[in-house]
Amino acid sequence: MPFWFNIRTNQVETDENRARGEDVLGPYDTEEEARNALDTAHKRTEAWDAEDERRAKEDAWPDEIEDIERHRREGTHGGPLGDVLGD
């Protein structure tokens, strides 16, 4: 049975009681994986941001690298889940 994590209620849900739409993350194989969904999403977002920064630096002109590093320090690029995770 798949499990889902509802980001509005912070509750684990199943197919029988799952909210529809954008309020859920999943599916996950276990209840524990669903319970850790926000932590998993945050770690993935950090990894994606680091990869984006690495690629931007590879493609950047030397004067653009300082801007890229400033945005990273200031947290002005929170990734796809920045609003949900509070970035």
Sequence and secondary structure as in RCSB ss.txt:
>XXXX:A:sequence
MPFWFNIRTNQVETDENRARGEDVLGPYDTEEEARNALDTAHKRTEAWDAEDERRAKEDAWPDEIEDIERHRREG
THGGPLGDVLGD
>XXXX:A:secstr
  EEEETTTTEEEETTT   GGGEEEEESSHHHHHTHHHHHHHHHHHHHHHHHHHHHHHS HHHHHHHHHHHHHT
    TTHHHHT 
